Amino acid sequence: MDRQHAPSLGLGGQVVIVTGATRGIGRGIAHFLAKAGCQLSLTGRKLERLEAVQRELALLDNEALITRADVADPESSREVAERTAERFGRIDGLVANAQSFRPVTPLAAVSPADIDLFLDTGPKGTLWLMQAVLPHMQKLGRGRIVTMGSAMGNTGAPGYGPYSAAKEAVRSLTRTAAREWGGHGITVNCVCPASVAHRLPPDDDGVRARAFATMYEDHPLGRDGDAEADIAPAVAFLLSDASQYVTGQTLMVDGGGIMRA
Ligand SMILES: NC(=O)c1ccc[n+]([C@@H]2O[C@H](COP(=O)([O-])OP(=O)(O)OC[C@H]3O[C@@H](n4cnc5c(N)ncnc54)[C@H](OP(=O)(O)O)[C@@H]3O)[C@@H](O)[C@H]2O)c1
């Protein structure tokens, strides 16, 4: 995508929190929203990575607020919301993107620590952030919350049991929040993305190319999603007033990959 431009969807000046913005999809969303003129509050657990993204956005004339915060910690989530409101005076949007991972494990071998990590950083982390931004959005009489699910919740992919369960719990919370908070002008929707390039090893011996070939076999669009060019515009739509009559929904932003299941 053009370094300086992105379709704005009227997002100029909107204050948006993006969790897990230091790499992958969260970073792509941050870049897109910066180009759309949003005022950004970005989180992650590693300060040096946050500072790197902050420097990238500064080149786009965007001064992002960064906060080192683990989404599993409710107190951190409250701090992120307070710092954001203090710096920018309001909170218009939340993209609850962060999620911690563990290696692929068959269900029979899943440990209590495995499942706790997925649930603490998936549905629970999403809920703490949603609760933290709620009073700010209620004050505005308007808000946009975008959560992150996964097609794996639908497909039951072997080895991804706790991850899939966590992502389905996120979708469930999305629907409840949509119903409970719609009266405050707050919409809550979930995106199930597909953008895995940053999660695969560099291609030194064809391993990566083979992984992609397998992954995108019989895929309608036949390619991986780009975090900024493919995933972020759908998130931006859900943050904008173009989606003001859409709530409690899941949007598959996976090039139609779900249809193979
Ligand atoms: N990639 C895909 O194709 C795909 C498919 C379906 C769903 N999703 C969902 O999309 C979202 C982003 O995926 P991704 O592939 O971009 O993930 P990723 O590459 O692993 O990046 C995760 C981001 O979240 C941060 N993070 C991880 N644990 C955190 C925690 N406990 N507290 C705060 N920040 C934390 C990471 O930064 P630090 O390590 O610096 O904290 C990083 O910025 C996730 O919710 C994922 O489940 C992705």
The ligand as an SDF file (V2000), in Angstrom:
LIG
                    3D

 48 52  0  0  0  0  0  0  0  0999 V2000
   -1.9990  -14.6240   11.6220 N   0  0  0  0  0  0  0  0  0  0  0  0
   -3.1180  -15.2100   11.2460 C   0  0  0  0  0  0  0  0  0  0  0  0
   -3.2410  -15.6970   10.1080 O   0  0  0  0  0  0  0  0  0  0  0  0
   -4.2880  -15.2820   12.1820 C   0  0  0  0  0  0  0  0  0  0  0  0
   -5.3540  -16.1400   11.8750 C   0  0  0  0  0  0  0  0  0  0  0  0
   -6.4640  -16.1380   12.7010 C   0  0  0  0  0  0  0  0  0  0  0  0
   -6.5270  -15.3030   13.8110 C   0  0  0  0  0  0  0  0  0  0  0  0
   -5.4600  -14.4870   14.0880 N   0  0  0  0  0  0  0  0  0  0  0  0
   -5.5590  -13.5950   15.2460 C   0  0  0  0  0  0  0  0  0  0  0  0
   -5.1100  -12.2910   14.8750 O   0  0  0  0  0  0  0  0  0  0  0  0
   -4.4100  -11.6800   15.9600 C   0  0  0  0  0  0  0  0  0  0  0  0
   -2.9970  -11.2840   15.5260 C   0  0  0  0  0  0  0  0  0  0  0  0
   -2.3280  -12.4240   15.0370 O   0  0  0  0  0  0  0  0  0  0  0  0
   -0.7910  -12.3530   14.5960 P   0  0  0  0  0  0  0  0  0  0  0  0
   -0.5380  -13.5450   13.7550 O   0  0  0  0  0  0  0  0  0  0  0  0
   -0.4780  -11.0080   14.0700 O   0  0  0  0  0  0  0  0  0  0  0  0
   -0.0670  -12.5640   16.0240 O   0  0  0  0  0  0  0  0  0  0  0  0
    1.4940  -12.4100   16.3960 P   0  0  0  0  0  0  0  0  0  0  0  0
    2.3130  -12.2540   15.1800 O   0  0  0  0  0  0  0  0  0  0  0  0
    1.8490  -13.4860   17.3530 O   0  0  0  0  0  0  0  0  0  0  0  0
    1.5120  -11.0060   17.1700 O   0  0  0  0  0  0  0  0  0  0  0  0
    0.8650  -10.9330   18.3950 C   0  0  0  0  0  0  0  0  0  0  0  0
    1.0070   -9.5130   18.9070 C   0  0  0  0  0  0  0  0  0  0  0  0
    0.4350   -9.4750   20.2140 O   0  0  0  0  0  0  0  0  0  0  0  0
    1.4260   -9.1280   21.1800 C   0  0  0  0  0  0  0  0  0  0  0  0
    1.1630   -9.9360   22.3610 N   0  0  0  0  0  0  0  0  0  0  0  0
    1.2350  -11.2780   22.4890 C   0  0  0  0  0  0  0  0  0  0  0  0
    0.8680  -11.6380   23.7160 N   0  0  0  0  0  0  0  0  0  0  0  0
    0.5400  -10.4900   24.3660 C   0  0  0  0  0  0  0  0  0  0  0  0
    0.0810  -10.1990   25.6620 C   0  0  0  0  0  0  0  0  0  0  0  0
   -0.1100  -11.1670   26.5820 N   0  0  0  0  0  0  0  0  0  0  0  0
   -0.1660   -8.9010   26.0000 N   0  0  0  0  0  0  0  0  0  0  0  0
    0.0290   -7.9090   25.1080 C   0  0  0  0  0  0  0  0  0  0  0  0
    0.4760   -8.1200   23.8580 N   0  0  0  0  0  0  0  0  0  0  0  0
    0.7240   -9.4100   23.5000 C   0  0  0  0  0  0  0  0  0  0  0  0
    2.7670   -9.4090   20.5000 C   0  0  0  0  0  0  0  0  0  0  0  0
    3.7850   -8.5230   20.9190 O   0  0  0  0  0  0  0  0  0  0  0  0
    4.7920   -8.8180   22.1350 P   0  0  0  0  0  0  0  0  0  0  0  0
    5.2920  -10.2210   21.9550 O   0  0  0  0  0  0  0  0  0  0  0  0
    5.8150   -7.7510   21.9990 O   0  0  0  0  0  0  0  0  0  0  0  0
    3.9620   -8.6610   23.3700 O   0  0  0  0  0  0  0  0  0  0  0  0
    2.4340   -9.0680   19.0590 C   0  0  0  0  0  0  0  0  0  0  0  0
    2.4920   -7.6730   18.8600 O   0  0  0  0  0  0  0  0  0  0  0  0
   -4.4450  -12.6960   17.1010 C   0  0  0  0  0  0  0  0  0  0  0  0
   -5.5540  -12.4330   17.9310 O   0  0  0  0  0  0  0  0  0  0  0  0
   -4.6450  -14.0240   16.3870 C   0  0  0  0  0  0  0  0  0  0  0  0
   -5.2630  -14.9930   17.2090 O   0  0  0  0  0  0  0  0  0  0  0  0
   -4.3450  -14.4650   13.3080 C   0  0  0  0  0  0  0  0  0  0  0  0
  1  2  1  0
  2  3  2  0
  2  4  1  0
  4  5  1  0
  4 48  2  0
  5  6  2  0
  6  7  1  0
  7  8  2  0
  8  9  1  0
  8 48  1  0
  9 10  1  0
  9 46  1  0
 10 11  1  0
 11 12  1  0
 11 44  1  0
 12 13  1  0
 13 14  1  0
 14 15  2  0
 14 16  1  0
 14 17  1  0
 17 18  1  0
 18 19  2  0
 18 20  1  0
 18 21  1  0
 21 22  1  0
 22 23  1  0
 23 24  1  0
 23 42  1  0
 24 25  1  0
 25 26  1  0
 25 36  1  0
 26 27  1  0
 26 35  1  0
 27 28  2  0
 28 29  1  0
 29 30  1  0
 29 35  2  0
 30 31  1  0
 30 32  2  0
 32 33  1  0
 33 34  2  0
 34 35  1  0
 36 37  1  0
 36 42  1  0
 37 38  1  0
 38 39  2  0
 38 40  1  0
 38 41  1  0
 42 43  1  0
 44 45  1  0
 44 46  1  0
 46 47  1  0
M  CHG  2   8   1  16  -1
M  END
$$$$
